[in-house]
Amino acid sequence: VMKSFIGLDGLPEFQNSETLVHVECQLMDTILDILKAHDANFFILSKTDFFSFILLAFEQKPEQLKIEILNILSFAILELNYIPLKELSLLVVHFQKPMDDLTLKVLCEFFNELSLQSEKFNDLFRDLGILDSMIQMIQIIPKN
């Protein structure tokens, strides 16, 4: 009944997780295209807590989907010149607990790319506690 109410009754049942990941990535690409169509679209979507919902489950997502999600945040930061503090703070939460290697890699690459864009991001990372969280992660990474 709920699927019919929100217009999802025509969607196929996904037979495997690979197909689902592909569809999720396509959806993220489409969302990014819509956001790029007009600057206001990002701000309208951000009021729905869409990003909070996605970022809370960030660690469970496959690598390609994580990258797609971070592409949307990069767009907001670099193209709209907007700092999504709430969303970045949710990413910091992942640094405050042990995480899988893939998530650590994707997040470090994301923050590294931003820091290479402008020195102002280094101040932002310090103020948000991202730098402190990264240092804590280094301390808990097992030594080989």
Backbone hydrogen bonds, N-H to C=O, Kabsch-Sander energy under -0.5 kcal/mol:
donor,donor_aa,acceptor,acceptor_aa,energy
5,F,1,V,-2.2
6,I,2,M,-2.0
7,G,4,S,-1.0
8,L,3,K,-3.4
9,D,3,K,-0.8
11,L,8,L,-1.7
20,L,16,N,-1.6
21,V,17,S,-2.6
22,H,18,E,-2.2
23,V,19,T,-2.4
24,E,20,L,-2.7
25,C,21,V,-2.6
26,Q,22,H,-2.3
27,L,23,V,-2.5
28,M,24,E,-2.3
29,D,25,C,-2.4
30,T,26,Q,-2.4
31,I,27,L,-2.7
32,L,28,M,-2.5
33,D,29,D,-2.3
34,I,30,T,-2.4
35,L,31,I,-2.6
36,K,32,L,-2.3
37,A,33,D,-1.1
38,H,34,I,-0.7
38,H,35,L,-0.6
41,N,38,H,-1.6
42,F,38,H,-0.5
42,F,39,D,-0.7
43,F,39,D,-0.7
44,I,40,A,-2.2
45,L,41,N,-2.5
46,S,42,F,-2.4
47,K,43,F,-0.9
47,K,44,I,-0.5
48,T,45,L,-1.7
49,D,46,S,-1.2
50,F,45,L,-0.9
53,F,49,D,-2.1
54,I,50,F,-2.1
55,L,51,F,-3.0
56,L,52,S,-2.0
57,A,53,F,-0.8
57,A,54,I,-0.6
58,F,55,L,-1.2
60,Q,57,A,-1.0
61,K,57,A,-0.6
61,K,58,F,-1.4
66,K,62,P,-2.2
67,I,63,E,-2.3
68,E,64,Q,-2.0
69,I,65,L,-2.4
70,L,66,K,-2.4
71,N,67,I,-2.0
72,I,68,E,-1.3
73,L,69,I,-1.5
74,S,70,L,-2.7
75,F,71,N,-2.3
76,A,72,I,-2.0
77,I,73,L,-2.3
78,L,74,S,-3.4
79,E,74,S,-0.5
79,E,75,F,-2.1
80,L,75,F,-1.5
82,Y,76,A,-2.3
85,L,83,I,-1.9
88,L,84,P,-2.7
89,S,85,L,-2.6
90,L,86,K,-1.6
91,L,87,E,-1.4
92,V,88,L,-1.8
93,V,89,S,-1.3
94,H,90,L,-0.7
94,H,91,L,-0.9
95,F,91,L,-0.7
95,F,92,V,-1.1
96,Q,92,V,-0.8
96,Q,93,V,-0.9
97,K,94,H,-0.9
104,L,100,D,-2.1
105,K,101,D,-2.6
106,V,102,L,-2.6
107,L,103,T,-2.6
108,C,104,L,-2.5
109,E,105,K,-2.4
110,F,106,V,-2.1
111,F,107,L,-2.6
112,N,108,C,-2.4
113,E,109,E,-2.6
114,L,110,F,-2.0
115,S,111,F,-2.3
116,L,112,N,-1.7
117,Q,113,E,-0.9
117,Q,114,L,-0.8
118,S,114,L,-1.2
121,F,118,S,-1.2
122,N,119,E,-0.8
123,D,119,E,-1.1
124,L,120,K,-1.7
125,F,121,F,-3.0
126,R,122,N,-1.9
127,D,123,D,-2.7
128,L,124,L,-2.6
129,G,125,F,-0.7
129,G,126,R,-0.8
130,I,125,F,-1.9
131,L,125,F,-1.2
133,S,129,G,-2.3
134,M,130,I,-2.5
135,I,131,L,-2.1
136,Q,132,D,-2.2
137,M,133,S,-2.0
138,I,134,M,-2.0
139,Q,135,I,-1.5
140,I,136,Q,-1.2
141,I,137,M,-1.2
